[in-house]
Structure formats: structure tokens, C-alpha cells
């Protein structure tokens, strides 16, 4: 898994992780926050590597589906970009344009 994909998955987990089943949450939490692989997770949970693999893939697919339906991470990115634009406008003395963007956010 590439670093960008892992970071995005981590953001998804932080946002939607509590919506996963307890098994999916445990596997994803251990994978992302403790950097353990499937075999290590299986060993620590007394499960099979296949069950961990299945739980991980189901959890990953669920997280992507939650974002597809809810769009919270995408909306955060949009708002962040608007704030960056407003900040730039303020630095350049264009306060009216910055206020307009800030009003949109509010």
C-alpha cells in the first residue's frame, strides 16, 4: 500500500471508523495505528490470517463507501482550499473578496 493511500485510509478511519463492526474496527485500528501486518494481527487476536484479510478488505471498502455517500473528507478539503484562498486575498489587501469567501464558508 502506497503512503498516500495509507494516509487517506487513515483519514477515512478517523472520520468513519466508529461506524465499522467491532472486528473491522479492531483490525483497521491495529493495521493503521500499530503498523502490524495481517499475520501479526491474526496472531495477536487468535484468528486466521484469512479472517483478518477479509475483515480488513471489508472495512476498507466500507470506509470508501461511507465517504462516497457522505463526502465529509471531500467537503473538508473544499473548505480548506477556500480558507487558503481567503488568506491569500487578505495578504494582498483584497479584503472584500476574502470576506465574500468567508461568508460562503460560514
C-alpha positions in Angstrom: 0.0 0.0 0.0 1.4 3.4 -1.0 1.9 6.1 1.6 -0.8 8.4 0.1 -3.3 5.6 0.1 -2.5 4.7 3.6 -2.8 8.3 4.7 -6.1 8.6 3.0 -7.3 5.4 4.6 -6.2 6.7 8.0 -8.2 9.9 7.4 -11.3 7.8 6.4 -10.8 5.6 9.5 -10.5 8.7 11.8 -13.7 10.1 10.3 -15.9 6.9 9.9 -14.2 4.2 11.9 -16.8 4.1 14.6 -19.3 3.0 12.0 -17.5 -0.2 11.3 -18.2 -3.5 13.1 -16.1 -4.1 16.2 -14.0 -6.7 14.4 -13.4 -4.4 11.4 -12.6 -1.5 13.7 -10.1 -3.6 15.7 -8.3 -4.9 12.5 -8.2 -1.5 10.9 -7.1 0.2 14.1 -4.3 -2.3 14.6 -3.2 -2.1 11.0 -3.1 1.7 10.8 -2.1 2.7 14.3 0.2 -0.1 15.3 1.6 -0.9 11.9 1.0 -4.6 12.1 0.5 -6.9 9.1 -2.3 -9.4 8.6 -0.3 -12.3 10.0 0.7 -10.4 13.1 -2.9 -9.2 13.7 -4.1 -12.8 13.3 -1.6 -14.0 15.8 -2.5 -11.3 18.3 -6.2 -11.9 18.0 -6.0 -15.7 17.8 -7.7 -15.6 14.4 -6.7 -16.7 11.0 -4.8 -14.6 8.5 -7.7 -15.1 6.1 -10.3 -13.8 8.5 -8.1 -10.7 9.2 -7.6 -10.2 5.4 -11.4 -10.4 4.9 -12.2 -8.1 7.8 -9.6 -5.6 6.5 -10.9 -5.6 3.0 -14.5 -5.3 4.1 -13.6 -2.4 6.4 -11.6 -0.7 3.7 -14.5 -1.0 1.3 -16.9 0.3 3.9 -14.8 3.3 4.6 -14.6 4.2 0.9 -18.4 3.7 0.6 -19.1 5.9 3.7 -17.0 8.7 2.1 -18.8 8.2 -1.3 -22.1 8.6 0.4 -21.3 11.3 3.0 -18.4 13.2 1.5 -17.1 14.6 4.7 -13.4 14.4 3.8 -14.1 16.0 0.4 -16.0 18.8 2.0 -13.2 19.4 4.5 -10.8 19.7 1.6 -13.0 22.2 -0.3 -13.3 24.3 2.9 -9.6 24.2 3.5 -8.9 25.4 -0.1 -11.4 28.3 0.4 -9.6 29.3 3.6 -6.3 29.2 1.9 -7.7 31.4 -0.9 -9.2 33.9 1.6 -5.9 34.1 3.5 -4.0 34.8 0.3 -6.5 37.5 -0.6 -6.2 39.1 2.8 -2.4 39.2 2.5 -2.8 41.0 -0.8 -5.2 43.5 0.7 -8.3 42.3 -1.1 -10.5 42.2 2.0 -13.8 42.4 0.2 -13.1 39.3 -1.9 -11.8 37.5 1.2 -14.9 38.4 3.2 -17.1 37.0 0.4 -15.3 33.7 0.5 -15.5 33.6 4.3 -19.2 34.3 4.1 -19.6 31.3 1.8 -17.9 29.1 4.3 -20.0 30.4 7.2 
